[in-house]
Structure formats: structure tokens, C-alpha cells
Amino acid sequence: FVVDADAPGVTVGRKEWNMGQRASDTRGVTFDDVVVSKDNIVGEAGGGFKVAMKCFDKTRPTVGAMSLGLARRALDEASKVLNRKEDHGKTYISSPGGKTLCWLTWP
């Protein structure tokens, strides 16, 4: 269904702060006793969940790829820090804890 954001019973939440995807707004939307006319129903009544799941089938690979890229970048940045920072004259990466951190997070 499609309804106007200013329709009675529709509450639009605050804009969420996104770490990566900033091209579109992310907001919670609450529907409280909203009346939807037949003209505003898209597809068949009651079929919205099925449509949403089909959309997820298309977006899951993209979200997975972005997550993998983000994880790789985080590991690369952590490695730079561990190789640069020193404690008692040795880099963090040369300490047992630093090696374990990289070993546990590297695929």
C-alpha cells in the first residue's frame, strides 16, 4: 500500500545516522489505525510480506558484499594501527595479544 506521510495515523521517526549508506533516509515509520483506500493498495491485499521478501532476495547479495568490504577495511585499518603503535619498544602486532587479534579476525 501507499499512503502519504502526513496521513492521519502515520508517524515518521527521526532520521537515523548511517555509517555507510547515506544516499537515502533511514527512518522508522509507525502506522496507527491508518485507513488505506482500495486505490492505494499495490498488488493484492495481504500480499505485502511476500513482495517485501522478494525485494530482500534482490538486496541480500549487495548488503553481503558491502558488509564484507567494510569488514576487510576495518581489518586493514586495525592492522595499520597494530603495526604502528608501540608498547615497551615493541609494536602491538608483535605482542601475543596483537597476533591473536589478527589471527582470530583473518579469514
C-alpha positions, -999 to 999 in steps of 0.1 A, spaced: 0 0 0 9 36 -5 -1 64 19 10 100 23 34 106 52 11 133 65 -20 110 65 -38 106 99 -21 79 120 12 79 102 42 89 123 76 94 107 105 89 131 138 108 133 165 104 107 189 77 117 226 82 115 241 58 89 277 48 89 279 39 52 248 43 31 239 80 33 222 84 -1 187 76 13 169 84 46 166 57 72 136 64 94 111 44 114 75 47 103 46 39 125 11 32 113 -16 36 140 -52 29 127 -43 42 92 -71 39 67 -59 27 33 -83 31 4 -86 5 -23 -69 29 -48 -38 29 -25 -33 -9 -24 -5 -21 -46 -9 -57 -57 -33 -80 -39 -44 -73 -3 -24 -92 22 4 -99 -3 28 -72 11 50 -96 31 56 -117 0 66 -87 -20 90 -75 8 107 -109 9 112 -109 -29 128 -74 -25 152 -89 1 162 -116 -24 175 -89 -47 192 -68 -19 209 -95 2 239 -100 -22 246 -63 -22 243 -60 15 266 -90 19 292 -76 -4 292 -42 13 295 -59 47 324 -80 35 341 -49 21 336 -30 54 350 -59 74 381 -60 52 387 -23 55 383 -25 93 408 -53 95 432 -34 72 429 -3 94 433 -23 126 465 -39 112 479 -5 104 474 6 140 488 -26 155 519 -23 133 524 14 142 516 16 179 543 5 204 544 -7 239 577 -12 257 596 -7 225 577 -34 205 548 -29 181 514 -42 193 514 -67 164 545 -84 178 528 -90 212 509 -122 217 476 -103 220 481 -85 188 489 -116 169 459 -134 184 436 -105 174 447 -106 138 447 -144 137 412 -146 150 398 -120 126 416 -130 94 396 -155 72 
